[in-house]
Each structure stands twice: as C-alpha cells, then as structure tokens.
Amino acid sequence: MAILKLSGISKSFGDTKVLEDINLSIEEGEFFSILGPSGSGKTTILRLIAGFIFPDTGEIRINDRVINQLPPEKREVNIVFQNLALFPMMDVFGNVSFGLKNKGLSKSQIKEKVSKILEKVGLKGFEKRKINELSGGQKQRVALARSLVMEPKILLLDEPLSALDKKLKEQMMIELKLLQKELKTTFVYITHDQSEAMVMSNRIAVINEGKIEQIDTPYKLYNYPQTPFVASFVGENNRFKIVAQDEKSVTTEKGWKIPIDTEENRQKLKKMKIKEVFIRPESFFISPSKGILSGYIRSVLFDGPHTKVFIETEYGDDILINLKDKNFKPSEGERVNLGINGDEIRLF
C-alpha cells in the first residue's frame, strides 16, 4: 500500500521552474531514494513533503489524505538534515528527548522511549555524553535517534552522510539499511551519491532538471537504464555518438562499427534512429583472439578488488574497462584485443 503519493507536482521560484509534473508512489516500509545531481530538484521535493514549501500544482497525499496545506508539525513526517542540526549545548539525552518534551509526555515515558531508540542506534550508555565529544558517526546516530523517537510515518533524510569520510560512510550505509529494515519505517532518502542510493534503496527515482527520468530498483537502473541520462549518471559507462546504422550494426563518429547481435537491440535498429550507445566498463573483456576491437593500454589503476584499464582504441576512442581476469597483468603501452558482451550494449 502506498503511504506517500505525489501526483502532478510542479514548483517554480519566480520565473524558474524547479519541478515539472512529478509523480511518485512510495510504499509503506520502503527505503526509497531520490537521486540526482545538484540543482536537479530533489531537495525541493523533500521540502514539499515536509511542508516547508507548498506546490504550485498537484497533490501530496499521506495515507490517501491530501496534506498540501498542512503545516510541518501536522504531517507525521520527520527529517534528518544534511548538517544534522544537533543542539551543542545539550547532551545526547537532551537532543533525543527534545521533541518528546514538546509533546508533553511524562518523564518516565520520555526516558523509556529515549533508552529504547538509543539502544537501537547503538548508543546505549551515551545519554550524558556531550555532542562535541562524539565522533561523526555517533553524531549521525544521535540525529537519527532524535527523528525516529518521534515515531514518524515517514522519515526524510537530506544527504545525511555527505560529510563523512569514505570508510565511515560505507559503515553508516549498512547500519542505516539494517535499522530501517528493523523499524519498518518508510525512509525517503535524498542524495547525489549513486553508491548511497544503490546500496540502501528498495527503489530509486532518478531526477534531472526537475523531471523524473526513471523509477526502478537499483538492479534495473544499472542494467536497464531507460534514458541516456540514467545510463550516464548511474554507474560508469563508455558513451559513443552514432553517425550511421544498418540492420546489424551501428557506427561511431570515429568509425568503429559496433556489431549488434541481440534480437532486442536489432528491433531497436529497425524502429528508431540510434543517436548514442552506452557500454559498461565490465561489459568489455580482454580477448585472446582477434576480438572485435583492439587498442593500446594508456593507464592502469589498481583499486583493491578492481583493476581499471584506460585504453585508446584503434579508432581513437578512449574507453574504460574493468578487468575481471586476475591472471592478466596489464602494462601501459601494451596492445590488447577486446571483446564485448553483446547483450549488455544499450542503444538510445
């Protein structure tokens, strides 16, 4: 059942249209991310849901109730801000209990609720700790606890991990996903970081220039992008402009004739003029035989479990491949032959 629906939402600031005909349906208990570059409109969507601003057109519904004109405190949503907005003069207990005190609960009720939520976020025993005595990850947990203790139907998260270093961010992504799964609270997560969205989300809406490009699972967004923007924004990709096509191939602007051998792609060749082709780095492989393409290795980047190889092809294209064969030790300047997994070529 959909707990949150946005139907036909548009929003402008002055003469600038920020959102146009946004339609979203988010299920109860879902971890739903809105992913897009800076300026795409994702934070405006969050502010509309929270009630900080109102839409020009369309409806926002929570549990099928229109909330367009409701103030934030009446919407049964809570928010974790990008800068966390913790109170430095209060200890952990004071921060987490702040909203409960405003609801007029008894001291015993407040203590019980705060203790339970601090245990869930891994901060049991931190009640008296000052905010400036906490690590970045602990501050994140306090901000989460402060919002979740209010038992919102929907928790909005505005890029809460953006200030963390890579290692801590990866740890917090796992913890956040596990916490959401345990609490079964609906999370709406705003981010420009595709790794955050891909790792944690049940579904993702990709937004660009105020319009939804695609709503799908992380797997389908990565493997079956529906627009060139999604193909280029989600994950790494090699992008080729196409200048000619026939029934079995497309030709890049530098003259590489890419064979098209799947039935789905050949049907596209018959029905549409192909403008661009996207091929993931992992879709290429080093071929012991002639292959369909050759080139020279320009650079090799070792990144733990992955080896990225930059190749200048015989046609002058620069391409990136992710090397899967651990027995092959690439060297700069080496000539290699390449093959492609044909069913992973995406045509637009």
C-alpha positions in Angstrom: 0.0 0.0 0.0 1.3 3.5 -0.9 1.9 5.6 2.2 3.1 8.6 0.2 1.9 9.9 -3.2 2.9 12.9 -5.2 0.7 13.5 -8.2 1.3 16.1 -10.9 3.6 18.2 -8.6 5.1 21.3 -10.2 7.0 24.1 -8.4 8.6 27.3 -9.6 10.6 30.0 -7.8 9.9 33.2 -9.7 10.4 32.5 -13.4 12.5 29.4 -12.7 10.6 26.1 -13.0 12.3 23.7 -10.5 9.9 20.7 -10.7 7.6 19.7 -13.5 4.8 17.0 -13.3 6.4 14.9 -10.6 4.6 11.7 -9.9 5.8 9.3 -7.1 4.2 6.5 -5.2 6.1 5.2 -2.2 5.1 2.0 -0.4 4.8 1.7 3.4 8.1 0.4 4.9 10.0 1.1 1.7 13.6 2.6 1.6 13.1 5.0 -1.3 15.8 7.3 -2.6 15.6 10.3 -4.8 18.9 10.5 -6.7 20.1 13.4 -8.9 22.8 16.0 -9.4 23.0 19.3 -7.7 20.2 21.6 -8.8 18.0 18.8 -10.1 15.1 19.5 -7.7 15.5 16.6 -5.3 15.7 18.8 -2.2 12.7 20.8 -3.3 10.7 17.5 -3.3 11.8 16.9 0.3 10.8 20.4 1.3 7.4 19.9 -0.3 6.8 16.6 1.5 8.0 18.2 4.8 5.7 21.2 4.4 8.4 23.8 4.3 7.1 25.0 1.0 3.9 24.3 -1.0 3.4 23.0 -4.6 2.1 25.3 -7.4 0.1 22.4 -8.8 -0.7 18.8 -7.9 -1.4 16.8 -4.7 0.7 15.3 -1.9 -1.0 12.5 0.0 0.0 10.6 3.1 -2.2 7.5 3.6 -4.5 8.9 0.9 -5.0 12.2 2.8 -4.2 15.4 1.0 -1.7 17.4 3.0 -0.8 20.2 0.6 -1.7 23.0 3.0 -0.9 21.2 6.3 1.9 22.8 8.4 5.0 20.6 9.0 4.0 19.6 12.6 0.7 18.1 11.3 2.2 15.8 8.6 3.5 12.8 10.6 6.9 13.1 9.0 10.3 13.9 10.4 13.6 15.0 8.9 17.3 14.4 9.3 19.1 17.4 7.9 22.3 17.4 6.0 24.1 19.4 8.7 22.3 17.3 11.4 21.2 20.4 13.3 22.1 19.0 16.8 21.9 21.2 19.8 25.6 21.6 21.0 24.5 22.9 24.5 22.6 19.7 25.2 23.8 16.2 25.9 22.7 13.1 23.9 19.6 12.6 26.0 18.6 16.2 25.8 18.9 16.1 22.0 17.0 12.9 21.5 14.3 13.8 24.1 13.7 17.4 22.8 10.7 16.6 20.6 9.1 14.3 23.2 9.2 17.0 25.8 7.3 19.3 23.5 4.6 16.6 23.2 4.0 16.8 26.9 5.0 13.2 27.8 5.9 12.2 31.3 9.5 11.9 32.4 9.2 8.1 32.7 7.7 7.8 29.2 10.4 10.0 27.8 13.2 8.0 29.5 11.8 4.7 28.2 11.4 5.9 24.6 14.9 7.5 24.5 16.5 4.4 26.1 14.9 2.1 23.5 15.9 4.2 20.5 19.4 4.8 21.7 19.9 1.1 22.1 18.6 0.5 18.5 21.1 3.0 17.1 24.0 1.6 19.1 24.3 4.5 21.6 23.2 2.8 24.8 25.1 4.4 27.7 25.8 7.6 25.8 22.9 9.6 27.4 25.1 12.1 29.2 27.7 12.5 26.5 28.2 16.0 25.1 27.7 16.5 21.3 31.3 17.8 20.9 32.6 14.6 22.5 31.1 12.4 19.8 32.6 11.1 16.5 31.0 11.9 13.2 29.2 8.5 13.1 27.9 8.9 16.6 26.5 12.3 15.7 24.7 10.7 12.8 23.2 8.2 15.1 22.0 10.9 17.5 20.3 12.8 14.7 18.6 9.6 13.5 17.5 8.7 17.1 16.1 12.2 17.6 13.9 11.8 14.5 12.9 8.2 14.9 12.0 8.6 18.6 9.0 10.7 17.4 7.7 7.6 15.5 7.0 9.3 12.2 5.2 7.5 9.5 7.9 8.8 7.1 11.4 9.8 7.8 13.0 12.2 5.3 16.8 12.2 5.1 18.6 15.1 3.3 22.0 13.8 2.3 22.9 12.9 5.9 26.1 11.0 5.1 27.7 13.6 2.7 30.2 15.0 5.3 31.5 11.6 6.3 34.8 10.0 5.1 34.5 7.0 2.7 35.1 4.3 5.3 32.6 5.7 7.8 30.1 6.4 5.1 30.2 2.8 4.0 29.7 1.6 7.6 26.8 4.0 8.2 25.1 2.9 4.9 24.9 -0.7 6.2 23.8 0.4 9.7 21.1 2.7 8.2 19.7 0.0 5.9 19.6 -2.6 8.8 17.9 0.0 11.1 15.3 0.8 8.5 14.6 -2.8 7.9 14.2 -3.5 11.6 12.0 -0.5 12.4 10.0 -0.8 9.1 9.7 3.0 8.9 9.3 4.5 5.5 12.6 6.2 4.5 12.7 8.9 1.8 16.4 9.5 1.2 17.8 12.4 -0.8 21.2 12.1 -2.3 23.5 13.0 -5.3 25.7 10.0 -4.4 24.7 7.0 -6.5 26.5 4.5 -4.3 24.4 5.5 -1.3 21.2 5.1 -3.3 22.2 1.8 -4.9 23.3 0.1 -1.7 20.4 1.1 0.6 17.3 1.5 -1.5 14.4 -0.8 -2.5 13.7 1.6 -5.3 15.2 4.8 -6.7 13.8 7.8 -8.6 16.4 9.4 -10.8 15.7 13.1 -11.3 17.3 15.6 -13.7 16.4 19.2 -14.4 13.1 18.9 -12.4 11.8 15.8 -14.2 11.8 12.2 -13.2 13.9 10.2 -15.6 13.2 6.7 -14.3 11.9 4.9 -11.1 13.2 1.4 -10.6 15.1 -1.0 -8.5 18.9 -0.4 -8.2 19.5 -3.5 -10.4 17.2 -2.4 -13.2 18.5 1.2 -13.1 22.0 -0.1 -13.6 21.4 -2.8 -16.1 18.4 -1.4 -18.0 18.5 2.4 -18.0 15.6 3.9 -19.9 17.2 7.2 -20.8 20.7 8.4 -21.8 20.9 10.5 -18.6 20.3 7.5 -16.4 22.8 5.4 -18.3 25.5 8.1 -17.9 24.6 9.2 -14.3 24.2 5.8 -12.7 27.5 3.9 -12.7 30.4 4.3 -15.1 29.8 4.0 -18.8 31.5 4.3 -22.1 29.5 6.6 -24.3 29.7 6.7 -28.1 27.9 9.0 -30.5 26.4 7.2 -33.5 26.5 8.5 -37.1 25.3 5.5 -39.1 23.4 2.3 -38.7 22.3 -0.7 -40.6 20.3 -3.9 -39.7 23.2 -5.5 -37.7 25.5 -2.7 -36.6 26.0 1.0 -35.6 28.9 3.1 -36.5 30.5 5.6 -34.1 31.6 9.1 -35.1 35.2 7.9 -35.2 34.4 4.9 -37.5 34.1 1.9 -35.2 31.4 -0.4 -36.5 29.8 -2.0 -33.4 28.1 -5.3 -34.1 24.5 -5.6 -32.8 23.6 -9.3 -32.3 20.7 -9.4 -29.8 17.1 -9.6 -31.0 16.0 -6.8 -28.7 18.7 -4.4 -30.0 18.1 -5.3 -33.6 14.4 -4.5 -33.2 15.5 -1.0 -32.0 17.7 -0.6 -35.1 14.6 -1.2 -37.2 12.3 1.1 -35.3 14.4 4.1 -34.3 17.4 6.2 -35.3 20.2 5.5 -32.8 22.0 8.5 -31.5 24.1 7.1 -28.7 25.5 3.7 -27.5 26.5 3.0 -23.9 28.7 0.1 -22.9 29.6 -0.5 -19.3 33.3 -1.0 -18.4 32.7 -4.5 -17.2 31.0 -5.4 -20.5 34.4 -5.4 -22.2 36.9 -8.2 -21.8 40.4 -9.0 -22.9 40.2 -11.4 -25.8 42.9 -13.9 -26.5 41.9 -14.0 -30.2 41.4 -11.0 -32.6 38.3 -9.7 -30.9 36.1 -7.0 -32.3 38.3 -4.1 -31.3 42.0 -3.5 -30.4 43.9 -0.8 -28.8 46.8 0.3 -26.5 46.7 0.5 -22.8 47.2 4.1 -21.7 46.8 3.8 -18.0 46.2 1.1 -15.3 44.5 2.0 -12.0 44.6 -0.6 -9.2 41.7 -0.1 -6.8 41.7 -3.1 -4.4 39.3 -5.7 -5.9 39.1 -3.9 -9.2 41.6 -3.0 -11.8 40.6 -0.2 -14.2 42.3 0.0 -17.5 42.1 3.0 -19.8 42.6 2.1 -23.5 43.0 4.1 -26.7 41.3 2.1 -29.4 42.4 1.7 -33.0 39.8 4.3 -33.9 41.0 6.9 -31.4 38.2 6.4 -28.8 39.3 6.4 -25.1 37.5 3.7 -23.3 37.5 2.4 -19.7 37.3 -1.3 -18.9 37.0 -3.1 -15.5 39.4 -6.1 -15.7 37.9 -9.4 -14.5 40.7 -11.7 -15.4 43.1 -11.6 -12.4 45.6 -13.7 -14.3 46.1 -10.9 -16.9 48.6 -8.3 -15.7 48.1 -5.2 -17.9 51.0 -3.0 -18.7 51.0 0.6 -20.1 51.7 0.6 -23.8 50.6 -3.0 -24.3 48.4 -3.8 -27.3 45.2 -5.7 -26.4 42.3 -7.2 -28.3 38.8 -6.7 -26.8 35.5 -8.5 -26.9 32.1 -7.3 -25.7 29.1 -9.0 -24.1 26.6 -8.1 -26.8 23.5 -8.3 -24.6 24.9 -5.5 -22.4 25.0 -2.9 -25.1 22.5 -0.2 -24.6 21.1 1.8 -27.6 19.4 5.2 -27.4 
